[in-house]
Amino acid sequence: MNRPLLAPRRPGSPGTRRRRHTGTLLGLVAWLCGIGFFLPVAWMVLTSFHSETDAATNPPSLGAGLSLHGYREFFGAGSGISPWPPLINSLTASVASTLLVLLLAVPAAYALAIKPVRKWSDVLFFFLSTKMLPLVAGLLPVYLVAQNTGMLDSIWLLVLLYTSMNLPIAVWMMRSFLAEVPVEMLEAASIDGAGLTTTLTRIVAPVAMPGIAATALISFIFSWNELLFARVLTGIVAGTSPVFLTGLVTSQGLFLAKVCAAATVISLPVIAAGFAAQDKLVQGLSLGAVK
């Protein structure tokens, strides 16, 4: 006996209206959360275009005149201290460490995902366990090693530290991305005589490019924003932009417009990298979400 087919719900049925209202409410909540996260950033940018007098008013004045005084002060017009060396140091350390992380993480993730080693889950847990140690607990040993090897105030010391700090997370991320690479493609490449290097560069890398872009962006952001090791292990030569930003808080007081201008300029490389890799980032973060 054939069962009668259920009639489709009409567009105006209570269930359809309830789902529509729920979707509208969730969308409204998402917009409110987004605006809540964006408002402090917008306030920082707006304050950077005010004079110090207008920026220090309480409550702040939204209708105050705009000025580039904070940016002129940041770029050394008033203090004579140029922000370019710290910005170049941050860019060098972040880019170099990100490239090293990718060069090490992709083969390691390939071994754990596509060519699984024995007890690969224990290996991943070991990688993750290295992030459980607070950074301040390893600060003194790292400082003593750097002092004895003559690497204090060296940008290459930061490159090595940032590489070791971001590598465990990168291996975890890349392992999940490379697990989605079709095995048939790798078998076909093996039959054609492709070696490991050829397989990684011509087969795996193009397919996993969204995941590689997402991993690279996260490693770049973590390296760019790191402050603790850069503050303790660097000085005049290898100081990074976060260290330079903390140096703007002087005994004379906090110049709010200048600090906001500095924070805006220092945030631009990360924002630019995020916009440049936006499409790849969305694909990479959702690559392993749907089987």
Secondary structure, 3 states (H helix, E strand, C coil): CCCCCCCCCCCCCHHHHHHHHHHHHHHHHHHHHHHHHHHHHHHHHHHHCCCHHHHCCCCCCCCCCCCCHHHHHHCCCCCCCCCHHHHHHHHHHHHHHHHHHHHHHHHHHHHHHCCCCCCHHHHHHHHHHCCCCCHHHHHHHHHHHHHHHCCCCCHHHHHHHHHHHHHHHHHHHHHHHHCCCCHHHHHHHHHCCCCHHHHHHHHHHHHCHHHHHHHHHHHHHHHHHCCHHHHHHCCCCCCCHHHHHHCCCECCECCHHHHHHHHHHHHHHHHHHHHHCHHHHHHHHCCCCCC
